[in-house]
Amino acid sequence: MFLNNVRKFAMPLIFLLALLFAILLGGLLPVTVKSFFYTISLVIKECLVFILPLVIFALVYQSFSKLGINALKFLFLIIPLICRSNFANTSLSYLVGMSSIKLGAIAKIQVMQAELPVLLPLFSFKLPSIVFNDIALFSGIVCGIFSKLIRRSMDEKIAHFFDVFVKYFLKS
């Protein structure tokens, strides 16, 4: 029972420990060690950004193929909600940004950043962007809706493959 609870919180605990380590002992580490960890984080980020369109396509395809005939109803319901959410987010960001400028917080942050030394990675590499995320999203929607036109068994196999892929990717 205790181990199951620990497993549920393993990732947040690891993140919290890494954050505490960086705050408490980060100033004591040599620059090369910091550069090494920075390089690792950039490599992980690059791999995640590279595979993200496939994950988006797989999740959206799987969801819309399971919805079947109700997919169009769901689509017409969710698009206005997404627009409202984006409008609210933009308005809130504008409000926070303008308030920060009026309070002078931006000038203080810029002065603090000017004093910090630059940390460079040990090496860098760039994976190509095969498909943009928005194209993967719309392709997943279209393919998921029209997947009912192909054989049902083939559609279920494709959806199952994407399900296994996404579960494997998100768990590892």
C-alpha positions, 0 to 999 in steps of 0.5 A: 500500500505504501509503495503504491502511494510512493509510486504515484508521487515518484515523479513530483518527488524527484522533481522537488528533490532536483529543484531543492538540490539546484537551489541549495547546492547549485552555486557550489557546482563547477560550471562544467557540471552545470553545462553537462546537466544543461546539455542533458536537458536540451537533448531531452527537450529536443527529443520530446519536441521531435516526437510531439507531433506524432503523439498529438496525431496518435491521441487525436486520431484515437479519440476521434475514431472512437467517437465515430459519428459523434466526432463532428458534434464534439468538434463543433462544440469544442472549437468555440470553447477553445476560442473562448479559452484562448481569448481569456488567456490572452486577456489575462496575459495582457492584464498581467503584463501591463500591470507588471510594466506599471509596477516596474517589475520588468525593469528589475528583472532585466537588471537582474538578468544582465548580471547573470553569467551565460551558461552554455551547453557542452554540445548541441544538436537540432532534430528536424521538425518533420511536421508542425504540431497544428498540422498533426492536430488537424490531420489527426482530426480528419483521419480520425473522422474519416477512419470510419470509412475504412474497414472497421477492423483496420481502424481498430488495429490502427487505433490500438497501435496508437494507444500502445505507442502513446501509453509506452511513450508517456510512461517511459 
